[in-house]
């Protein structure tokens, strides 16, 4: 299970780097600058939980293989914090799972030193109970941004795409978060991400407009769903957009404040490959170990080397990974 999940994460991180524009010469430049400034890690995924409060049909997690629920302890999080100064790019606070269900979700965010908070962002489905105090505390953080999953405001569509979610609670959380951020003197920017599928395709243009107008969203990504081998083929046939669907959606959103991310050509052709990358991408990235994935139990995987470590067993994790990455790079020079 660990190897299969590791392969999914590796491809996911590759996609994150690709979609952020960090490829080819640009990525090599970022890697070189980061290494020379003492920040050799391009991207860090820090999961404080290993589960979610929803069971969305397009989710890339196979929850049958995840294992018992686990929340990251404060001690483990303190160890992970020691690695943040090594990151030259972004720190994804909970990459694969929902962060707001952690009992100490806001407490952990507040443990991040203010000077390092601008590296950090998180994505949330906003489906868990969130009180006004928690939202107010979030508004005082200096995060890079807060990313909200926004797939539908339609009472008939929302529960289909966000299984287990309650639209009334979601809208209350979203509205109160937007209001709180709007009143704060220097709040994190509010971003949104929408999975484009057949049930919500016609709603997306209106959804994008409403997010910008009513919620103050400053960046909105409309993207494809990751392919999964455990998603039923019937669901894919009924819900994934065709090339023609994407062309129509692009035309409908042409003048709207959003970025559309259709799948690469032939992306869904091989259902056994969960996170296929665009043709021509594999083998062109520099073979450098520049990404870290920290799991809620303290396991760390170094990408793309595929090496696993126990964060709790490392007395000086910052020195250890600085040295290990330097040694791996030396092997490729």
Residue frames relative to the residue before (quaternion, step in Angstrom):
aa qw qx qy qz dx dy dz
X 1.0000 0.0000 0.0000 0.0000 0.00 0.00 0.00
X 0.6536 0.5335 -0.3163 0.4337 3.55 0.97 -0.92
X 0.6622 0.5064 -0.3156 0.4533 3.56 0.99 -0.84
X 0.6478 0.5166 -0.3179 0.4610 3.57 1.00 -0.82
X 0.6603 0.4890 -0.3049 0.4816 3.58 0.95 -0.90
X 0.6295 0.5464 -0.3342 0.4399 3.58 1.02 -0.78
X 0.6477 0.5108 -0.3213 0.4651 3.57 1.00 -0.80
X 0.6365 0.5225 -0.3327 0.4595 3.58 1.03 -0.77
X 0.6604 0.5057 -0.3052 0.4637 3.56 0.93 -0.93
X 0.6366 0.5386 -0.3338 0.4395 3.58 0.94 -0.87
X 0.6869 0.4601 -0.2885 0.4830 3.59 0.90 -0.89
X 0.6155 0.5441 -0.3484 0.4513 3.58 1.08 -0.71
X 0.6696 0.4857 -0.3007 0.4746 3.58 0.90 -0.89
X 0.6116 0.5326 -0.3524 0.4670 3.58 1.07 -0.66
X 0.6535 0.5073 -0.3093 0.4691 3.57 1.00 -0.81
X 0.6180 0.5429 -0.3439 0.4529 3.59 1.01 -0.81
X 0.6741 0.4855 -0.2969 0.4708 3.57 0.89 -0.92
X 0.6579 0.5183 -0.3110 0.4493 3.58 0.97 -0.88
X 0.7165 0.4550 -0.2605 0.4602 3.57 0.86 -1.01
X 0.6374 0.5005 -0.3321 0.4826 3.59 1.22 -0.34
X 0.5583 -0.6266 0.3805 0.3884 3.56 1.29 -0.02
X 0.5350 0.6255 -0.4130 0.3898 3.58 1.26 0.09
X 0.4147 0.6869 -0.5053 0.3176 3.57 0.21 1.22
X 0.8180 0.2522 -0.1884 0.4814 3.50 -1.29 0.41
X 0.8539 -0.0923 0.0806 0.5059 3.59 -1.00 -0.85
X 0.6311 0.5395 -0.3540 0.4306 3.62 1.00 -0.77
X 0.6782 0.4836 -0.3061 0.4610 3.56 0.86 -0.91
X 0.6345 0.5240 -0.3424 0.4534 3.58 0.99 -0.75
X 0.6329 0.5239 -0.3302 0.4647 3.58 1.06 -0.75
X 0.6428 0.5163 -0.3186 0.4677 3.59 0.97 -0.89
X 0.6460 0.5244 -0.3119 0.4587 3.56 0.97 -0.88
X 0.6728 0.5035 -0.2975 0.4530 3.58 0.89 -0.94
X 0.6680 0.4915 -0.3007 0.4709 3.58 0.90 -0.95
X 0.6540 0.5234 -0.3158 0.4456 3.58 0.93 -0.89
X 0.6600 0.5122 -0.3112 0.4531 3.56 0.96 -0.86
X 0.7144 0.4615 -0.2633 0.4553 3.58 0.94 -0.87
X 0.6998 0.4179 -0.2741 0.5104 3.60 1.22 -0.30
X 0.5859 -0.6142 0.3607 0.3864 3.57 1.23 0.31
X 0.6399 0.4713 -0.3411 0.5021 3.59 1.20 0.46
X 0.0069 -0.8803 0.4740 -0.0171 3.59 0.52 1.18
X 0.6324 0.5229 -0.3429 0.4572 3.64 1.21 -0.19
X 0.3465 -0.7668 0.5068 0.1874 3.59 -0.63 1.12
X 0.8107 0.0162 0.0796 0.5798 3.55 0.94 -0.91
X 0.0701 -0.7933 0.6043 0.0227 3.55 -1.01 0.84
X 0.1521 -0.7681 0.6187 0.0650 3.56 -0.88 1.03
X 0.0545 -0.8222 0.5647 -0.0465 3.54 -0.52 1.24
X 0.0887 -0.8215 0.5631 0.0147 3.59 -0.26 1.26
X 0.2062 -0.7981 0.5565 0.1040 3.59 -0.61 1.13
X 0.7385 0.2189 -0.1902 0.6087 3.58 1.32 -0.05
X 0.2781 -0.7410 0.5701 0.2206 3.57 -1.29 0.05
X 0.7017 0.4004 -0.2585 0.5295 3.57 1.19 0.52
X 0.2883 -0.7419 0.5810 0.1698 3.55 -1.33 -0.04
X 0.4880 -0.6599 0.4936 0.2876 3.55 -1.25 0.46
X 0.7247 0.3489 -0.2274 0.5490 3.60 1.27 -0.18
X 0.2250 -0.7382 0.6124 0.1716 3.55 -1.33 0.19
X 0.0606 -0.8384 0.5415 -0.0117 3.53 0.51 1.25
X 0.5142 -0.6906 0.4086 0.3030 3.63 -0.80 0.91
X 0.7039 0.4397 -0.2688 0.4887 3.61 1.18 -0.44
X 0.3910 0.7484 -0.4688 0.2594 3.62 1.25 0.03
X 0.4148 -0.7233 0.4979 0.2386 3.56 -1.05 0.78
X 0.5738 0.5841 -0.3887 0.4225 3.62 1.24 0.05
X 0.2399 -0.7141 0.6381 0.1590 3.53 -1.13 0.78
X 0.2203 -0.8408 0.4785 0.1243 3.56 0.11 1.29
X 0.5466 0.5973 -0.4039 0.4259 3.58 1.21 -0.27
X 0.7402 0.3941 -0.2129 0.5016 3.59 1.20 -0.50
X 0.5039 0.6909 -0.4114 0.3154 3.60 1.25 -0.15
X 0.4289 -0.7020 0.4721 0.3168 3.59 0.94 -0.82
X 0.7535 -0.3833 0.2633 0.4647 3.61 -1.28 -0.05
X 0.6060 -0.5692 0.4184 0.3658 3.56 -1.19 0.63
X 0.0228 0.7931 -0.6067 0.0485 3.57 -0.98 0.89
X 0.1465 -0.7630 0.6249 0.0769 3.55 -1.01 0.91
X 0.4962 -0.6609 0.4710 0.3085 3.57 -0.93 0.86
X 0.3968 -0.7136 0.5287 0.2320 3.56 -0.95 0.92
X 0.6335 -0.5238 0.4009 0.4044 3.56 -1.25 0.36
X 0.6244 0.5504 -0.3401 0.4377 3.58 1.04 -0.77
X 0.6670 0.4827 -0.2984 0.4828 3.57 0.96 -0.88
X 0.6438 0.5257 -0.3264 0.4502 3.57 0.99 -0.82
X 0.6166 0.5364 -0.3424 0.4635 3.60 1.03 -0.74
X 0.6343 0.5137 -0.3252 0.4775 3.58 1.05 -0.75
X 0.6606 0.5054 -0.3082 0.4618 3.57 0.97 -0.83
X 0.6033 0.5788 -0.3527 0.4203 3.58 1.05 -0.75
X 0.6023 0.5822 -0.3581 0.4123 3.58 1.08 -0.66
X 0.6664 0.5125 -0.2993 0.4513 3.60 1.21 -0.46
X 0.5111 0.6925 -0.4096 0.3025 3.60 1.16 -0.44
X 0.6408 0.5239 -0.3608 0.4298 3.67 0.91 -0.66
X 0.6294 0.5467 -0.3365 0.4379 3.61 1.22 -0.36
X 0.6122 0.5850 -0.3372 0.4113 3.59 1.27 -0.30
X 0.2560 -0.7793 0.5574 0.1281 3.57 -0.78 1.07
X 0.7374 0.3686 -0.2114 0.5250 3.59 1.22 -0.46
X 0.7898 -0.3008 0.2491 0.4728 3.55 -0.94 -0.95
X 0.2439 -0.7050 0.6424 0.1757 3.51 -1.37 0.45
X 0.2153 -0.7836 0.5755 0.0920 3.56 -0.53 1.23
X 0.2196 -0.7916 0.5630 0.0904 3.56 -0.32 1.31
X 0.7881 -0.0895 -0.0607 0.6060 3.53 -0.05 1.46
X 0.1144 -0.8402 0.5299 -0.0105 3.49 -0.11 1.41
X 0.8123 0.2877 -0.1191 0.4931 3.57 0.81 -1.00
X 0.7876 0.2848 -0.1190 0.5332 3.58 1.18 -0.48
X 0.6230 -0.5728 0.3963 0.3561 3.58 -1.32 0.24
X 0.3368 -0.7936 0.4710 0.1869 3.63 -0.50 1.14
X 0.6519 0.5769 -0.3350 0.3604 3.61 0.98 -0.77
X 0.6071 0.5561 -0.3740 0.4270 3.62 1.18 -0.22
X 0.4868 0.6254 -0.4533 0.4079 3.60 1.26 -0.07
X 0.5132 -0.6796 0.4225 0.3103 3.64 -0.76 0.97
X 0.7669 0.2915 -0.1602 0.5488 3.60 1.15 -0.62
X 0.0979 0.8577 -0.4978 0.0834 3.57 1.17 0.67
X 0.7409 0.3891 -0.2332 0.4952 3.62 0.66 -1.07
X 0.5910 0.5775 -0.3643 0.4295 3.59 1.05 -0.70
X 0.6669 0.5007 -0.3021 0.4618 3.58 0.93 -0.91
X 0.6378 0.5197 -0.3312 0.4619 3.57 0.95 -0.82
X 0.6782 0.4937 -0.2890 0.4613 3.59 0.98 -0.82
X 0.5822 0.5761 -0.3722 0.4366 3.58 1.23 -0.28
X 0.5641 0.5946 -0.3872 0.4222 3.59 1.24 -0.40
X 0.4806 -0.6740 0.4659 0.3127 3.64 -0.70 0.96
X 0.5988 -0.6092 0.3793 0.3557 3.62 -0.91 0.88
X 0.6763 0.5058 -0.3177 0.4311 3.60 0.93 -0.78
X 0.6964 0.4379 -0.2695 0.5006 3.60 1.25 -0.36
X 0.4970 0.6926 -0.4151 0.3179 3.61 1.19 -0.35
X 0.6330 0.5498 -0.3653 0.4044 3.68 0.94 -0.63
X 0.5907 0.5494 -0.3794 0.4530 3.61 1.24 -0.11
X 0.7075 0.5299 -0.2254 0.4097 3.54 1.18 -0.72
X 0.0655 0.7554 -0.6518 0.0169 3.55 -1.18 0.72
X 0.1027 -0.7798 0.6079 0.1082 3.54 -1.25 0.24
X 0.2914 -0.7201 0.6022 0.1840 3.54 -1.30 0.50
X 0.0292 -0.8137 0.5801 -0.0236 3.57 -0.93 0.91
X 0.4165 -0.6878 0.5302 0.2687 3.55 -1.17 0.59
X 0.3189 -0.7929 0.4634 0.2342 3.61 1.34 -0.12
X 0.4586 0.7021 -0.4328 0.3308 3.58 1.14 0.60
X 0.6050 0.5499 -0.3568 0.4520 3.59 1.26 -0.20
X 0.6007 -0.5507 0.4139 0.4058 3.63 -1.14 0.43
X 0.0304 0.7814 -0.6208 0.0555 3.59 -0.87 1.00
X 0.2505 -0.7891 0.5401 0.1510 3.57 -0.62 1.07
X 0.7068 -0.4839 0.3198 0.4050 3.55 -1.31 0.32
X 0.6182 0.5536 -0.3518 0.4332 3.59 1.03 -0.71
X 0.6446 0.5168 -0.3214 0.4627 3.59 0.96 -0.86
X 0.6623 0.5021 -0.3058 0.4645 3.59 0.93 -0.86
X 0.6365 0.5242 -0.3257 0.4626 3.58 1.02 -0.78
X 0.6545 0.5036 -0.3121 0.4697 3.58 0.97 -0.81
X 0.6192 0.5349 -0.3406 0.4630 3.59 1.06 -0.71
X 0.6576 0.5397 -0.3110 0.4238 3.59 0.98 -0.84
X 0.6743 0.4989 -0.2947 0.4578 3.59 1.19 -0.44
X 0.5494 0.6172 -0.3917 0.4047 3.58 1.27 -0.16
X 0.3972 -0.7200 0.5247 0.2203 3.57 -1.21 0.55
X 0.1613 0.8341 -0.5099 0.1347 3.58 1.04 0.81
X 0.6228 -0.5257 0.4184 0.4008 3.57 -1.26 0.44
X 0.7233 -0.3021 0.1988 0.5882 3.57 1.01 -0.87
X 0.3262 -0.6721 0.6176 0.2457 3.53 -1.40 0.20
X 0.1811 -0.8083 0.5580 0.0509 3.55 -0.69 1.14
X 0.1218 -0.8138 0.5676 0.0277 3.59 -0.63 1.14
X 0.3787 -0.6952 0.5624 0.2385 3.56 -0.95 0.91
X 0.0212 0.7972 -0.5984 0.0774 3.57 -0.67 1.16
X 0.0322 0.8481 -0.5254 0.0604 3.57 -0.09 1.27
X 0.7995 -0.1275 0.0770 0.5819 3.59 1.14 -0.48
X 0.2349 -0.7273 0.6241 0.1624 3.53 -1.28 0.58
X 0.5009 0.6592 -0.4074 0.3855 3.57 1.33 0.08
X 0.4660 -0.7071 0.4542 0.2768 3.64 -0.68 1.04
X 0.6723 0.4851 -0.3036 0.4695 3.60 1.15 -0.50
X 0.7219 0.4459 -0.2366 0.4734 3.59 1.11 -0.65
X 0.6010 0.6104 -0.3643 0.3655 3.59 0.94 -0.88
X 0.7261 0.4253 -0.2882 0.4570 3.69 0.67 -0.88
X 0.5843 0.5643 -0.3760 0.4460 3.58 1.21 -0.35
X 0.7447 0.3859 -0.2085 0.5031 3.58 0.96 -0.90
X 0.7690 0.2509 -0.1349 0.5723 3.57 1.13 -0.67
X 0.1182 -0.8502 0.5117 0.0356 3.52 0.51 1.29
X 0.7709 0.2855 -0.2480 0.5126 3.53 -0.75 1.11
X 0.6221 0.5592 -0.3374 0.4316 3.58 1.24 -0.25
X 0.2783 -0.7272 0.6017 0.1780 3.55 -1.26 0.52
X 0.4396 -0.7331 0.4520 0.2551 3.56 -0.51 1.18
X 0.6321 0.5463 -0.3432 0.4292 3.61 0.96 -0.79
X 0.6712 0.4745 -0.2974 0.4857 3.59 0.93 -0.87
X 0.6330 0.5479 -0.3264 0.4389 3.57 0.95 -0.91
X 0.6906 0.4726 -0.2827 0.4688 3.58 0.83 -0.97
X 0.6190 0.5348 -0.3426 0.4620 3.59 1.04 -0.71
X 0.6558 0.5052 -0.3050 0.4708 3.58 0.92 -0.91
X 0.6779 0.5073 -0.2896 0.4462 3.57 0.88 -1.02
X 0.6800 0.4913 -0.2911 0.4599 3.58 0.88 -0.95
X 0.6893 0.4721 -0.2897 0.4669 3.58 0.91 -0.88
X 0.6114 0.5310 -0.3494 0.4713 3.59 1.10 -0.67
X 0.6692 0.4997 -0.3037 0.4586 3.59 0.87 -0.94
X 0.6588 0.5055 -0.3083 0.4641 3.59 0.95 -0.85
X 0.6621 0.5096 -0.3050 0.4571 3.58 0.96 -0.86
X 0.6630 0.4906 -0.3057 0.4756 3.58 0.95 -0.85
X 0.6413 0.5414 -0.3268 0.4346 3.60 1.02 -0.79
X 0.7041 0.4576 -0.2581 0.4778 3.59 1.11 -0.65
X 0.5887 0.5980 -0.3673 0.4013 3.60 1.19 -0.42
X 0.5553 -0.6507 0.4063 0.3212 3.61 -1.04 0.72
X 0.8109 0.0085 0.0278 0.5845 3.60 1.00 -0.76
X 0.0821 0.8582 -0.5014 0.0729 3.59 0.66 1.11
X 0.5936 -0.5186 0.4433 0.4269 3.59 -1.25 0.17
X 0.5206 -0.6152 0.4746 0.3540 3.63 -1.03 0.64
X 0.3471 -0.7288 0.5546 0.2021 3.56 -1.17 0.63
X 0.0803 -0.7859 0.6131 0.0073 3.56 -0.74 1.14
X 0.1769 -0.7698 0.6010 0.1222 3.57 -1.28 0.30
X 0.1020 -0.7636 0.6336 0.0710 3.54 -1.22 0.59
X 0.1000 -0.7992 0.5926 0.0072 3.56 -0.92 1.01
X 0.3018 -0.7182 0.5977 0.1894 3.56 -0.95 0.91
X 0.2741 -0.7807 0.5439 0.1398 3.57 -0.61 1.14
X 0.1337 0.7748 -0.5969 0.1597 3.55 -0.56 1.24
X 0.6900 -0.4984 0.3141 0.4206 3.59 -1.18 0.31
X 0.6494 0.5302 -0.3569 0.4120 3.66 0.86 -0.74
X 0.7935 0.2895 -0.1623 0.5102 3.64 1.02 -0.67
X 0.3582 0.7813 -0.4683 0.2050 3.60 1.28 -0.03
X 0.7053 0.4662 -0.2796 0.4551 3.60 0.81 -0.97
X 0.6680 0.5215 -0.2940 0.4420 3.59 1.14 -0.59
X 0.5192 0.7097 -0.3964 0.2638 3.58 1.13 -0.66
X 0.6576 0.4964 -0.3539 0.4427 3.68 0.76 -0.79
X 0.6720 0.4756 -0.2998 0.4821 3.62 0.93 -0.85
X 0.6246 0.5535 -0.3267 0.4436 3.55 1.05 -0.79
X 0.6516 0.5119 -0.3059 0.4688 3.58 0.96 -0.91
X 0.6568 0.5135 -0.3056 0.4599 3.57 0.92 -0.90
X 0.6786 0.4914 -0.2978 0.4576 3.58 0.90 -0.89
X 0.6253 0.5468 -0.3446 0.4373 3.59 0.98 -0.79
X 0.6855 0.4709 -0.2799 0.4795 3.57 0.96 -0.87
X 0.7227 0.4667 -0.2476 0.4457 3.56 0.88 -0.99
X 0.8132 0.3189 -0.1357 0.4676 3.58 0.73 -1.08
X 0.7823 0.3350 -0.1701 0.4968 3.60 1.10 -0.57
X 0.4603 -0.7168 0.4312 0.2973 3.60 1.23 -0.08
X 0.2888 0.7605 -0.5274 0.2451 3.59 1.12 0.59
X 0.2218 -0.8138 0.5297 0.0892 3.58 -0.75 1.07
X 0.7732 0.1244 -0.0999 0.6138 3.60 1.26 -0.22
X 0.0117 -0.8137 0.5788 -0.0526 3.57 -0.70 1.08
X 0.1197 -0.7897 0.6008 0.0319 3.56 -0.70 1.13
X 0.1123 -0.7533 0.6461 0.0497 3.55 -0.91 1.01
X 0.0521 0.8590 -0.4964 0.1141 3.54 -0.29 1.24
X 0.5853 -0.5669 0.4575 0.3561 3.51 -1.40 0.19
X 0.4936 -0.6317 0.5063 0.3178 3.55 -1.25 0.42
X 0.5078 -0.6406 0.4801 0.3182 3.55 -1.05 0.78
X 0.4750 -0.6643 0.5000 0.2883 3.55 -1.10 0.73
X 0.0624 -0.7989 0.5981 0.0103 3.57 -1.03 0.78
X 0.4517 -0.6964 0.4785 0.2864 3.60 -0.92 0.80
X 0.7079 0.4602 -0.2745 0.4602 3.61 1.14 -0.47
X 0.5111 0.6054 -0.4419 0.4207 3.61 1.24 0.13
X 0.5067 -0.6774 0.4305 0.3146 3.64 -0.72 1.00
X 0.5419 -0.6399 0.4373 0.3251 3.61 -0.92 0.87
X 0.6150 0.5529 -0.3601 0.4317 3.61 1.05 -0.70
X 0.6414 0.5217 -0.3278 0.4571 3.58 1.00 -0.84
X 0.6426 0.5251 -0.3257 0.4531 3.57 0.96 -0.82
X 0.6635 0.5072 -0.3122 0.4528 3.58 0.89 -0.92
X 0.7266 0.4530 -0.2420 0.4563 3.58 0.99 -0.83
X 0.8052 0.3522 -0.1345 0.4577 3.60 1.08 -0.64
X 0.6455 0.5228 -0.3474 0.4350 3.63 1.03 -0.58
X 0.4689 -0.6863 0.4829 0.2757 3.57 -1.01 0.79
X 0.4039 -0.6784 0.5585 0.2543 3.54 -1.16 0.67
X 0.6870 -0.4433 0.3550 0.4534 3.58 -1.29 0.08
X 0.6408 0.5222 -0.3193 0.4634 3.57 1.04 -0.78
X 0.6157 0.5443 -0.3368 0.4596 3.58 1.05 -0.77
X 0.6692 0.5031 -0.3004 0.4570 3.56 0.93 -0.90
X 0.6324 0.5253 -0.3367 0.4591 3.59 0.99 -0.76
X 0.6527 0.5017 -0.3108 0.4750 3.58 0.99 -0.82
X 0.6563 0.5090 -0.3084 0.4637 3.57 1.00 -0.83
X 0.6270 0.5332 -0.3322 0.4607 3.57 1.02 -0.79
X 0.6566 0.4981 -0.3096 0.4743 3.58 0.98 -0.80
X 0.6726 0.5051 -0.2980 0.4513 3.59 0.94 -0.86
X 0.7508 0.3758 -0.1978 0.5058 3.59 1.13 -0.66
X 0.2976 0.8158 -0.4677 0.1646 3.56 1.31 0.06
X 0.8021 0.2697 -0.1270 0.5175 3.61 0.86 -0.88
X 0.5299 0.6340 -0.4030 0.3935 3.58 1.23 0.34
X 0.5407 -0.6486 0.4307 0.3185 3.62 -1.14 0.58
X 0.5105 0.6113 -0.4574 0.3955 3.56 0.39 1.24
X 0.3201 -0.7024 0.5996 0.2113 3.52 -1.36 0.32
X 0.2234 -0.7832 0.5682 0.1180 3.57 -0.73 1.05
X 0.0932 -0.7897 0.6061 0.0153 3.55 -0.95 0.96
X 0.0872 -0.8038 0.5876 0.0314 3.63 0.07 1.23
X 0.5979 -0.5766 0.4011 0.3861 3.61 -1.15 0.41
X 0.5781 -0.5564 0.4491 0.3930 3.59 -1.17 0.47
X 0.6475 -0.5256 0.3810 0.3991 3.56 -1.20 0.52
X 0.8402 0.1624 -0.1364 0.4991 3.56 -0.87 0.96
X 0.3131 0.8062 -0.4676 0.1828 3.58 1.28 0.16
X 0.7692 0.3690 -0.1975 0.4829 3.59 0.88 -0.91
X 0.3858 0.7557 -0.4646 0.2533 3.59 1.25 0.13
X 0.7753 0.2501 -0.1317 0.5649 3.58 1.05 -0.79
X 0.2381 -0.8172 0.5111 0.1196 3.56 -0.12 1.28
X 0.6172 0.5579 -0.3629 0.4196 3.61 1.16 -0.40
X 0.6653 0.4545 -0.3102 0.5046 3.63 1.23 -0.18
X 0.3352 -0.8074 0.4416 0.2019 3.61 -0.06 1.24
X 0.8240 0.0975 -0.0284 0.5574 3.59 0.84 -0.87
X 0.0509 -0.8231 0.5655 0.0045 3.57 0.55 1.12
X 0.2871 -0.7431 0.5766 0.1816 3.55 -1.05 0.75
X 0.6669 -0.5115 0.3393 0.4224 3.61 -1.14 0.45
X 0.6170 -0.5588 0.3981 0.3855 3.59 -1.09 0.67
X 0.7917 0.3066 -0.2340 0.4738 3.55 -0.97 0.86
X 0.5734 0.6174 -0.3847 0.3768 3.60 1.18 -0.29
X 0.6584 0.5170 -0.3524 0.4183 3.65 0.74 -0.92
X 0.8008 0.2971 -0.2303 0.4662 3.54 -1.00 0.86
X 0.6694 0.5079 -0.3072 0.4467 3.58 1.21 -0.25
X 0.5963 0.5452 -0.3782 0.4519 3.58 1.22 -0.22
X 0.5610 -0.5964 0.4324 0.3777 3.60 -1.05 0.60
X 0.4244 -0.7267 0.4787 0.2505 3.62 -0.83 0.96
X 0.3282 0.7536 -0.4986 0.2753 3.58 0.59 1.14
X 0.4212 -0.6939 0.5239 0.2581 3.57 -1.05 0.79
X 0.1768 0.8401 -0.4867 0.1614 3.57 0.16 1.25
X 0.6940 0.4158 -0.2865 0.5133 3.61 1.22 0.18
X 0.1500 -0.7703 0.6140 0.0849 3.55 -1.13 0.73
X 0.1128 -0.7511 0.6469 0.0679 3.56 -1.08 0.82
X 0.0830 -0.7987 0.5959 0.0068 3.57 -0.57 1.21
X 0.2614 -0.7854 0.5460 0.1293 3.58 -0.61 1.16
X 0.6837 -0.5217 0.3301 0.3891 3.56 -1.25 0.42
X 0.6942 0.4507 -0.2848 0.4837 3.60 1.16 -0.46
X 0.6351 -0.5700 0.3186 0.4127 3.59 1.27 0.17
X 0.4730 0.6415 -0.4687 0.3808 3.59 1.22 0.12
X 0.1451 -0.7869 0.5973 0.0539 3.56 -0.96 0.90
X 0.0941 -0.7650 0.6324 0.0773 3.56 -1.00 0.84
X 0.2815 -0.7460 0.5906 0.1244 3.50 -0.97 1.01
X 0.1413 -0.8110 0.5665 0.0369 3.57 -0.63 1.17
X 0.6333 -0.2036 -0.7437 -0.0661 1.57 -2.07 1.42
X 0.3451 0.7674 -0.4866 0.2351 3.60 1.19 0.29
X 0.3214 -0.7709 0.4963 0.2367 3.60 1.13 -0.57
X 0.4397 0.6854 -0.4623 0.3510 3.57 1.13 0.63
X 0.2204 -0.7872 0.5672 0.0999 3.57 -1.00 0.90
X 0.0192 -0.7878 0.6154 -0.0163 3.55 -1.08 0.82
X 0.3812 -0.6810 0.5708 0.2554 3.53 -1.30 0.40
X 0.4202 -0.7428 0.4635 0.2385 3.55 -0.47 1.23
X 0.6542 0.5415 -0.3175 0.4219 3.58 0.99 -0.80
X 0.6843 0.4934 -0.2868 0.4540 3.59 1.12 -0.58
X 0.6137 0.5441 -0.3496 0.4529 3.61 1.26 -0.16
X 0.3428 -0.7627 0.5094 0.2033 3.60 -0.57 1.12
X 0.7817 0.0703 -0.0424 0.6182 3.59 1.09 -0.69
X 0.1818 -0.8449 0.4948 0.0913 3.55 0.26 1.31
X 0.6252 0.5492 -0.3507 0.4296 3.60 1.02 -0.72
X 0.6792 0.4724 -0.2855 0.4837 3.57 0.89 -0.92
X 0.6324 0.5516 -0.3358 0.4278 3.57 0.98 -0.85
X 0.7392 0.4156 -0.2512 0.4667 3.62 0.72 -1.02
X 0.5746 0.5607 -0.3860 0.4545 3.60 1.11 -0.53
X 0.6908 0.4703 -0.2695 0.4785 3.56 0.91 -0.95
X 0.6690 0.5134 -0.3135 0.4366 3.58 0.90 -0.93
X 0.6628 0.4959 -0.3102 0.4675 3.60 0.93 -0.86
X 0.6290 0.5309 -0.3343 0.4591 3.59 1.01 -0.78
X 0.6607 0.5009 -0.3115 0.4643 3.58 0.98 -0.81
X 0.6522 0.5082 -0.3186 0.4635 3.58 0.97 -0.80
X 0.6542 0.5046 -0.3181 0.4650 3.58 0.98 -0.77
X 0.6209 0.5593 -0.3410 0.4306 3.55 1.04 -0.78
X 0.6301 0.5519 -0.3300 0.4352 3.56 1.14 -0.64
X 0.7335 0.4045 -0.2163 0.5016 3.58 1.24 -0.48
X 0.6025 0.5415 -0.3725 0.4527 3.59 1.23 0.26
